């Protein structure tokens, strides 16, 4: 007997006799000798549960996680508090262990949760329809590109430089398959350059991609950009930071055709980058071109209300090479966490969260910008993330802060060479005033020390 | 005994307690003023929001999320959860999905704050545990797949397939070749052809032979130098090992194309036969199938890829690499972005790390021998259940499509049940619900008329397999006398057959508020 199985030697004998073979080896007679491994796998021997726990716990202990340092890292994933009910509900085996609800009669729980999730995402984004989730943010951006390509038959994507670097790169990767090209529009003082956008969008533009707020935390002026983006019939895709929509005007009211985003901030743990989920909401006209699963309401033969996976003729298991996406297994459990979180926050909580972040961010932004050797990278309105410019080497400053248990943020240089002196700082409801004050003191001291260091060396 | 119930009632006039429960959404439970979340005070000097953010950017009305208290949220989800069938409660022989036990320790280690609250952009030197875990999982998959390089990045099997075809495209392009076609067998998973189109290729179908394997003559005829890749799974979706795999690999490689392994069926051959040894260039592995990540109602999963040396330069960015320290210190792990020939990123950040933790815990728990035994037991269980189902009415009405040794799953055809009893595969599946079983995958692979695809996995006991075979026997016996019973099944589930046509014709995909 091995781990997680029940077959005893007696069981095996009885089963082999029924099959009519003498040994388990005989069951593999059809595997030619030439393709057999013929030796044991070179992996360590199996371990008792306690040792497995110990090994993984030792690995986990070598990570500087958010309970061990005061962190202002964001840039697409954020350390929001995940309420206990999310864990407790998502760990219920009824949600954790089934697969995709192909048999709706015994999957009403999962299907209803999807339907409610779709409703919540529609409410948040201001869009009429939503799917039941995709993998994560950046690949959702790329999936929106496929919709736009199929819809318009055009071959060019126009992206703002304010779109998350991972989203831009993922769209580039997928574009090789789509046969599309990606053209970038620069930023002007922290937001998408509307004039450059107008000059770039043309009759070959399938979609325009904006981020709201953008990678630098700046709230894009969608009301101005949307008509420009859509002037030649392109699909306007807006990637959003979901928790900010508690206070920001939803993209659905500002001309967006497709709204996508990273779902992690909605009740999902950081998990070193995944699993989380991507959301995908759209105008009604795109419903039959959407990627992924969609739950729909219907009735059973007795007239009872029920839910099914609907519009399945879009999907790979039915439509095969003509499918609107190849997605099969996606992120249902993470989307469930998102739906629970949005219910937990509720109509008031989502607004309060947005306001809380805006207040604390304003405080943090002012405090940090007043430090010697630190200034704002842009002065645009923000909700929860903002960019600074340091008059000292960013990597060295971050190292000094880390030594004092503060992760001061994300250095912009790797993704934006033009901002090698840039630092992106993120605020959540977990960043208290004391944390922000500690950041200000630490960052101020680190910048001062580095400037002094440089002066001495000069 | 695992047997959920004796012959269930077929009396639709007596609804079960759960059927009598009204279906109420969380939005319908909402009452103005109720709440669950209490957020911290801002703790900083506050200003009117419109001073911080111009009024025209602010939302006029709050999003219509539910207003509901914590106990009511918990009761809501607990109530609807009971309307799900799940693997921890019963047999789930859903073919091609490998519904094996999800070990509980995996959940515990995945939830450790060092994993769960680790930000993906934490500098490498302070995320050494996470990067080492990824590296260890990569090395484990290298050994299991028999291919020297692994990228963990793809989020699921279909995402791995897309990676595989983009790698194929980059490989050919680097050699100055532009190939336009990808071959897929007529038994392929739907994700294969869907991926082919997304990757900008044209699908060319290859027929199956009379033994359920690839029709090698058809392959030979279609394998010209315009073919970029053949996508295959072995054992295939019929649960059959293609004995001519070496010959197939030779034909494909002879044209200069790549050979892609859809790892959905890897659970049959771990430690027995490795895709790399079969001649495959690119493999995806479904961590949520063979490596025990819970299926979550449709994810999350992960679809790492293993590749040969000639494909390695094109792997997605970033790659986890191990570097020795000059001062003789312990090895340092880091993310390598400097990969000039890379196809680029397929997603945000590094992949579904939480899934990696669970799957690595699974590999540690079983070890090399344990993985092999898991595959052996999965194949034993499948062949035993197949042997049971060759007897009696199942053998008569639901004969196996290809009568050979099977691997981890097998495919029955319900064509005779449909013809002789007037009971379709769908009806058999729906009647199984009344017996407390999740039905097999139905109507796939497309090659088999009225297909039922059964994958018991190594998790199940012989008694459970006996009970399943008995249930099928009872359903068929019942259908000989009263076919209408199966045709109107199920009766005991929270809802009965649902009107999918209406759902498609007039889609209601959100709650009107």
Interface residues (C-beta under 8 A of the other chain):
Chain A: X2 X3 X4 X5 X6 X7 X11 X12 X14 X15 X16 X18 X19 X20 X21 X24 X27 X28 X29 X30 X31 X32 X34 X35 X36 X37 X40 X41 X42 X43 X44 X45 X46 X47 X49 X51 X52 X53 X55 X56 X57 X58 X59 X60 X61 X62 X63 X64 X65 X66 X67 X71 X73 X75 X76 X77 X79 X83 X85 X87 X88 X89 X91 X92 X93 X94 X95 X96 X97 X98 X99 X100 X101 X102 X103 X104 X105 X106 X107 X108 X109 X110 X112 X113 X115 X116 X118 X119 X120 X122 X123 X124 X128 X129 X130 X132 X135 X136 X137 X138 X139 X146 X164 X166 X167 X169 X170 X172 X173 X174 X176 X177 X178 X179 X219 X221 X223 X245 X246 X247 X248 X249 X250 X262 X269 X270 X271 X272 X273 X274 X275 X277 X287 X293 X294 X295 X296 X297 X298 X299 X300 X301 X302 X304 X305 X306 X307 X308 X310 X311 X312 X313 X315 X316 X317 X318 X319 X320 X321 X322 X323 X325 X326 X327 X328 X329 X330 X331 X332 X333 X334 X336 X340 X342 X343 X344 X345 X346 X347 X348 X349 X350 X351 X352 X353 X355 X356 X358 X359 X360 X362 X363 X381 X383 X398 X402 X407 X410 X414 X429 X432 X433 X436
Chain B: X12 X15 X19 X22 X23 X25 X26 X27 X30 X34 X35 X36 X37 X39 X40 X42 X43 X44 X45 X46 X47 X49 X52 X53 X54 X56 X57 X58 X59 X60 X62 X63 X64 X65 X66 X67 X68 X70 X73 X74 X76 X77 X78 X80 X81 X82 X83 X84 X85 X86 X87 X88 X89 X92 X94 X97 X99 X100 X101 X102 X103 X105 X107 X108 X109 X110 X111 X112 X113 X114 X115 X116 X117 X118 X119 X120 X121 X122 X123 X126 X127 X128 X129 X130 X132 X133 X140 X143 X144 X146 X155 X156 X157 X158 X159 X161 X162 X165 X166 X169 X170 X189 X190 X191 X193 X194 X195 X196 X197 X198 X199 X200 X203 X240 X241 X243 X245 X246 X269 X270 X271 X272 X273 X274 X277 X278 X279 X286 X288 X292 X294 X295 X296 X297 X298 X299 X300 X301 X302 X316 X317 X337 X343 X344 X345 X346 X347 X348 X349 X350 X351 X352 X353 X354 X355 X357 X360 X361 X363 X364 X365 X366 X367 X368 X369 X370 X371 X372 X373 X374 X376 X377 X379 X380 X381 X383 X384 X386 X387 X388 X404 X405 X429 X430 X433 X438 X439 X441 X444 X458 X459 X460 X461 X462 X488 X490 X493 X494 X495 X496 X497 X498 X499 X500 X502 X503 X504 X507 X508 X509 X510 X511 X513
